Amino acid sequence: YDVGALMAQRKQVNALLPEEEKISVNDFILKAVALTLRQFPNLNASLDGDHILRHGGINVGVAVAVEGGLLTVVCHNTDYKPLRQIASEVKTMIARARAGKVKSEDIEGSTFSVSNLGMYGVENFIAILNPPEAAILAVGSARQAPVVKGGEVVPGWRMKATISVDHR
């Protein structure tokens, strides 16, 4: 994806915020995913045996590396929240998860998940579905790369993403 506009917007927003309130690339991705799920509700679903359960609320799960494995914290009603609220809530839940003080509401009710390894320099990968969800998005790092614009090679921001879905 061309993420030049995202990187510019993030820089502009973060210039106005104190350090502890900075917005991450992942926060933008969570908001974009939530708004996209409104347009593609079949992906905002889970499997209940042989039945597909479509969810009304959009609760985006965020994969978090914790000691001994992976945990998914959940930003409930992500599509209705502003970026700063998403950023604040996710940071708080991640901190609790890594401190071993996760609350049940932090990890319950996700309807779609995002796994982002971009902060570790990973360019691309494939994420494993988080049952019973129907899909998960794997996000790599935002990188500057040579791109062709107007017949010329210029620097541009690019990010790779891979979606894994249960096609039922």
C-alpha positions in Angstrom: 0.0 0.0 0.0 1.0 3.6 -0.6 1.1 5.0 3.0 2.7 8.3 2.2 -0.4 10.3 3.2 -0.7 8.2 6.4 2.9 8.9 7.3 2.5 12.7 6.6 -0.7 12.8 8.6 0.8 10.9 11.5 3.8 13.3 11.6 1.5 16.3 11.6 -0.8 15.0 14.3 2.1 13.8 16.6 3.8 17.3 16.3 0.8 18.6 18.3 0.7 15.8 21.0 2.8 15.1 24.1 5.1 12.1 23.9 2.8 9.8 25.9 -0.1 10.5 23.6 1.6 10.0 20.2 -0.4 8.1 17.6 1.2 5.0 16.1 1.0 3.7 12.5 -0.9 0.8 14.0 -3.6 3.1 15.5 -4.3 4.4 12.0 -4.5 0.9 10.7 -6.9 -0.2 13.4 -9.2 2.8 12.6 -8.9 2.1 8.8 -9.7 -1.6 9.4 -12.7 -0.8 11.5 -14.1 1.6 8.8 -13.4 -1.0 6.1 -15.3 -3.6 8.0 -18.4 -1.4 7.8 -18.1 -1.7 4.0 -17.4 -5.5 4.1 -19.4 -6.9 7.0 -18.8 -10.5 5.8 -15.3 -10.1 7.3 -16.6 -8.9 10.6 -17.8 -12.4 11.4 -17.0 -15.5 13.4 -17.7 -19.2 12.9 -20.1 -21.0 15.2 -19.8 -24.6 14.1 -21.0 -24.6 10.5 -22.7 -21.3 10.8 -21.4 -17.8 10.1 -22.2 -15.3 12.8 -22.1 -11.7 11.5 -21.4 -9.1 14.2 -23.0 -5.7 14.5 -20.3 -4.2 16.6 -16.8 -3.9 15.2 -14.3 -5.0 17.9 -10.8 -5.1 16.5 -8.3 -7.4 18.2 -4.7 -6.5 18.4 -2.1 -9.3 18.6 0.4 -8.6 21.5 3.6 -10.4 22.2 3.7 -11.4 25.8 6.1 -13.6 27.8 5.5 -17.1 26.6 3.4 -16.3 23.6 0.8 -14.1 22.0 -2.4 -12.5 23.4 -5.1 -10.5 21.6 -6.4 -7.4 23.3 -9.7 -5.9 22.0 -10.6 -2.4 21.1 -14.4 -2.4 21.3 -16.5 -0.4 18.8 -13.3 0.7 17.0 -15.2 2.3 14.2 -16.8 4.9 16.4 -13.7 5.9 18.3 -11.3 8.8 17.4 -7.7 7.9 16.9 -6.5 9.3 20.2 -9.0 7.2 22.1 -8.0 4.1 20.1 -4.3 4.8 20.8 -4.9 5.4 24.5 -7.0 2.3 25.1 -4.7 0.0 23.1 -1.6 1.3 24.9 -3.3 0.7 28.3 -4.4 -2.8 27.4 -1.0 -3.8 26.0 0.7 -2.5 29.1 -1.7 -4.6 31.3 -1.2 -7.7 29.1 2.6 -7.4 29.3 2.5 -6.9 33.1 0.3 -10.0 33.5 -2.6 -7.9 34.7 -5.0 -8.3 31.8 -8.7 -7.9 32.5 -11.2 -10.2 30.9 -12.9 -7.4 29.0 -9.4 -6.6 27.5 -9.3 -9.9 25.7 -12.9 -10.9 25.0 -15.2 -10.1 22.0 -12.9 -9.5 19.1 -14.6 -9.8 15.7 -11.5 -9.3 13.5 -7.8 -9.1 14.4 -4.7 -7.2 13.3 -1.2 -8.5 13.8 1.4 -5.9 13.1 5.1 -6.8 13.1 6.2 -3.6 11.4 7.8 -2.2 14.6 10.2 -5.1 14.5 11.3 -4.4 10.9 9.3 -7.3 9.4 8.4 -6.5 5.8 5.6 -9.0 5.4 4.3 -12.2 6.9 1.1 -14.3 7.1 -0.9 -14.3 10.4 -2.8 -17.3 11.7 -6.5 -16.9 12.2 -7.7 -16.3 15.8 -10.7 -18.7 16.1 -13.6 -18.2 15.9 -12.9 -15.1 13.8 -13.2 -15.3 10.1 -10.2 -13.1 9.2 -6.9 -11.5 10.4 -4.8 -8.8 8.8 -1.0 -9.2 9.0 0.8 -5.8 8.6 4.5 -5.2 7.8 6.7 -2.2 8.3 6.2 1.1 6.5 9.3 1.6 4.4 10.6 4.2 2.0 11.1 2.6 -1.4 11.7 3.7 -4.9 8.4 4.2 -6.8 7.5 5.4 -10.2 5.4 8.6 -10.3 4.9 10.5 -13.5 7.4 8.4 -15.3 10.2 9.1 -12.8 11.6 7.1 -9.9 11.1 8.9 -6.6 11.1 7.9 -2.9 7.7 6.8 -1.5 6.3 5.1 1.6 5.0 1.6 1.1 3.6 -1.1 3.4 2.8 -4.7 2.8 -0.3 -6.4 4.3 -1.7 -9.9 4.0 -5.2 -11.0 5.0 -5.9 -14.6 6.1 -9.5 -15.6 5.9 -11.6 -18.7 6.5 -13.5 -18.8 3.2 -16.6 -20.5 4.6 
